[in-house]
Amino acid sequence: MEAVKIKLVVIENHTLGYLIPNSDYAGILHASILKGSPYSNFGGSIYIKHKNIKLASKNDFDNFRVSFKGFDNENEYEFSK
């Protein structure tokens, strides 16, 4: 059985996060109030059903000022190249 990779995502163009497997929630890595995020940067999760979601790239991590180091593991994480 193939291991499930954690998907790194951008939600509504204002929040960087990861999809929580087998749920309708995403964990928050960084929320930008400057980009319109109503969420806090202090962890937590977001209900993502009916939200605009795209796979995050290294560029997105740079834009959100979050280090991509550790997330660049293709065996563990799914992200846009």
C-alpha positions in Angstrom: 0.0 0.0 0.0 1.4 3.4 -1.0 1.8 5.9 1.8 -0.4 9.0 1.7 1.6 12.2 1.1 0.6 15.4 2.9 -0.5 18.0 0.4 1.0 21.5 0.9 -1.6 24.1 -0.3 -2.5 27.7 -0.6 -6.0 28.5 0.5 -7.9 31.4 -1.0 -4.6 33.0 -2.0 -4.0 34.2 1.6 -3.2 31.2 3.8 -0.4 28.6 3.4 -1.2 25.3 4.9 -1.4 21.5 4.5 -4.4 19.2 4.0 -5.2 17.0 7.0 -5.7 13.5 5.5 -9.2 12.1 5.4 -10.8 15.3 6.5 -12.3 18.6 5.3 -9.7 20.6 7.2 -6.3 22.1 6.6 -3.6 23.0 9.1 -2.2 26.6 9.0 1.5 27.2 8.3 1.1 30.9 7.8 -1.9 33.2 7.4 -1.3 36.6 5.8 -3.7 39.3 7.0 -2.1 41.6 4.3 -3.5 39.2 1.7 -6.9 39.1 3.4 -6.7 36.1 5.7 -9.1 36.1 8.6 -7.1 33.4 10.3 -4.4 33.4 13.0 -0.8 32.3 12.6 -1.0 30.5 15.9 -1.7 27.0 14.4 -5.2 25.7 14.3 -7.1 24.4 11.3 -9.5 25.7 8.7 -12.7 24.1 7.3 -11.8 24.0 3.6 -14.9 22.7 1.9 -16.0 25.1 -0.9 -12.7 27.1 -0.6 -10.3 27.9 -3.5 -7.3 25.6 -2.9 -4.1 25.0 -5.0 -1.0 23.0 -4.5 1.7 25.2 -3.0 5.2 25.6 -4.6 8.5 26.6 -3.2 7.7 30.1 -4.6 4.6 30.2 -2.4 6.7 29.4 0.6 9.0 32.3 -0.3 6.0 34.6 -0.8 4.7 33.7 2.7 8.2 33.9 4.1 8.2 30.4 5.4 11.2 28.1 5.0 10.7 25.3 2.5 13.5 23.3 4.1 12.1 20.1 5.5 9.0 20.3 3.3 11.0 19.6 0.1 10.8 15.9 0.9 8.9 14.4 -2.1 8.5 11.1 -0.3 6.5 12.8 2.5 4.9 15.9 0.9 3.0 16.7 -2.3 3.6 20.2 -3.8 3.7 22.0 -7.1 7.1 22.1 -8.9 
